[in-house]
Structures are given as structure tokens and as C-alpha cells.
Amino acid sequence: MKKAAFLILLSLLCVSGVFAQGYRIEVTVDGVKDTTLYIAIYSGASKYAIDTAVTDSKGRAVFQKEKPLHGGMYLIAMGGVQILDFLISDDDSQRFSIYTKTDDYYGSLKFTGSPENTALREFQNNIQQQQKRIGALVERSKADSTKKQEVKDSIAIIEKEVQDYIKVKREQYKGKLLAGILKAAFPPMAPDPDIPDDTPKRDSLLWAHYYQFNKMHYFDNIDFSDERLIYTPILKPRVEDYFTKTLIQNPDSLIPQVDFVLQLAEANHDVFSTVFSQLFNKYVEAEIMGMEKVAIYIGDKYILTGKADWIEGEAKQKIKDFVEHNRYSLIGMQAKDLKLQSITGQFESIYDITSPYLVLVFYEPDCGHCRKQVPLIYDVYKKYRNKGVQVFAVCGEYKYDKWAKFVTENKLDWINVWDGYEKQDNVSIGSHFREYYNVYTTPQVYLLDKDKKIIGRRLNAEILDEILAHELKTN
């Protein structure tokens, strides 16, 4: 008897061990059959499919693998349509079932064996109901202006109810992903400042108060030590909003906050690498001209020093090249001097040119894009040359005849120069124009002001035209 009991116990332990190592999620979609369902995991605004299963004649499908799912928020989709979300917190939350109907995915949604996901659904229902209440109150206020204060007080009561509800659920599911999501879902609110209505420049003081609060406390409700938040639609969008919508869009204002956020993210290596990569990639190809300065700073401080220890080999070399190729030609920098030989044999320096604006054009006659852009840039030059705009056009081709032919064919009567002795045995012996102005692809176009400070970079003819029109109108 004892031996038999031992074998039964051993058998149960072995079975439990197998289950603990993997996941089993049974999904029933009432109203479909022989249909492929997908499980996908969130990664910020993106979603990545990780598993599929086909429903039987009763709409039942089973997702099962020996390797457990990573903690995070997941979705189930069918036919390209997202039908529900669910959470995975840990190894103990990998086995449960889901039921829903095709005529009302969320209204009929039920979880069995997953109290956390049941609580998530209850929370979603609660928020929807409170939003409807608030919406009705707002409409009431619009219909009767005398009710504004009454409506405001009622909304405050509802918001307090929501906050109390969240506190209870966070405590109930402490340590689970649900608790972290409930906390992170609501950024901290700045206290109203005590600034009398008749204070001079009150609006500016209010703006400064709320700006400083949000700058320092925006992430108070984000637990950067919880790597599960990487796999939710919360962490990455919150970082994006902070740097795009909350902060002043100036590289010198953003750089200190890069350090601030990365210091918070150091609580977990995976979170740090995720946030770091998000920020570096954001500013390498910045939508706002001049923001490359932020990427240069990140590259210098974190990548080239080895602090971003997961970046190595070819990837690290590419980043090093990006930093070195851009560090001398950022917006606001004093342009490096170039003293190059003109097509007539004379030497021209950009600092010998006196003009309100100087356009630097780097091109090669054999470059297909250059052959399209250079004539367009010349049209912009003709439009503004009587207003003091000059062009310093640098040819990167080492064959004089080819360069001269291109200048003649396109009737380029601006300042044409080249550096025919730029390199010898792969060592730069000339003007270093490629290093100073990132001329590793062409064309490259810069705009300098009267003091030879860079006010535009990586321009095309259309953007150059717009900037010059704005600058000349403003000044």
C-alpha cells in the first residue's frame, strides 16, 4: 500500500511539474467553428503573435506549450479582429479557460480559473460605467450652466469612488500584474497651486507649476522594476508621451530628462534596455530637426562607454559611426570652416562669404538623387539670391571633368568647390568635409545664418525653401 501511494504521489508531482513549466489556455468562442485563433503579446503600441490554435465544431480551441508565457498583457484575435485581452502574471497563472460569444465579445466574456483576469474584466466594466455617468453629467452641465458646480462636485465623487476601488484591487492583487497596471494607468495629478486670481502673469505661473510637477512626477505610478510592464500597452506609450507631449521640445531640455528616466529604469536591466533603445531610436531618426543632439548624447554617455552592455560588435560600431559622423554638425553649432578649391582654381572659405544665409550643398554628379535635387536647390537659390542667400556647393567627386560637366550642364553659377585631394591611402589629408558634415551619403544640405551657425540640416529643396521663406519673413 505504501509503495502504491508513493507512486501515485510521485505521478501527481510529475504531472504538476510539467504543467507548471508551461501554459494551457482553453478558449471557447461560441458561434464559430474550424477557425484559427491567435494569441499575441503587447509591446507598447505593437502586438506580436506567439501562438495559434483552431477551434473545433463547438468553438473550442486550446493553446498549450511546455514553455510558460512571459508575464504581460496578451490578446486573442480572430480573422484580424481583436476579441479580448488577458493577463499573465507568473508561472501560477498560466492555466485557465475563457468563454465568449461572437455577438458580444466583451459583454459575454468570462474567465474560469483566473481570478486576476476576472478582476481585470470587472475593472474594465466599472470604468465603462463610470465614464457613462461622467458623460451624462457633462451633457447635463452643457444643457444648464447653473449646474456646473453641482456637476463638478458629482464628477469629483465618481473619481473618488474609482480611486478607492483601484486601491482595494491593488491591495487584493498585490504582486500581480493587475496591481501594477491599475497603478500605472493613472498618472499622478498635480496639486492646485495657491496663486490668487489677480496675480500678474498668473497663466504663466500656472503653466510653470504644472510643467515642473509633471516633469518630476510623471512616472511616480510606474514601477520600473517590474519588467512585465514592457509587455503591456502602458510603459512604452507613457515614455513616448513624456518626451513628446510633456516636455519642452528642445534638445537641451530633453537631455537631462533622458538621464532622469534612464536612472529610474535602472531598477531592472530589461526595462532599462527597453527604454534606452526606445529613446535612442526615437532621436536617431528624429522627426524634429536638431533632435539628433539627444541621440549623440545617449550614444556618447551610454553606448560608447559600455553602459549599454548588451550592444556590441557591429551594432556598436554603427552607433559609434553615427555619433562621430554627426557630432560636428548639429543644429546651433558653429559650422566647421571649409577652404576648398573652386572650379576656376581659386580657394574659397565659407568664413570669407558675407551673407545673411549660406546654404552648404554636398553632392556627387553620379548620384541619382543628387541629379534630381541639385537643380531644385538651384531654383530655390535663384528665388532668394537677391535677398542675400549664397550657396557653397561642394562636389565629392574626384574627377574634375565629370564635375565641370555637371556644373556646366545645370548652369550652376553659385560657388562651386571640391576637395580633389581629400584622401590618400584611406587617410584624410584634405578639408575633412565628410567627417564635419556627415557626407557619407549625398546629397547633404545645410543652412547657416550670418554668423555661420547651423540652423538647418539634412534638408531637401522643399524644406530649404520653407525655412528661408520663414527666416526672411521673420528677420
PECORVEN-V774772 format. One record per helix or strand. SS is the DSSP state (H for helix, E for strand). FROM is the first residue (numbers start at 1). TO is the last residue. If there is no record, write none. Layout:
ss,from,to
SS,FROM,TO
SS,FROM,TO
//
This chain:
ss,from,to
H,2,21
E,23,30
E,36,43
E,46,54
E,60,65
E,72,78
E,81,88
H,91,93
E,95,101
E,104,104
E,110,112
H,115,143
H,145,172
H,177,184
H,202,217
H,227,231
H,235,246
H,251,265
H,269,284
H,292,303
H,313,326
E,334,334
E,339,342
E,347,349
H,350,352
E,357,363
H,368,387
E,389,395
H,400,409
E,415,418
E,423,424
E,427,428
H,433,437
E,444,448
E,453,456
H,461,474
//
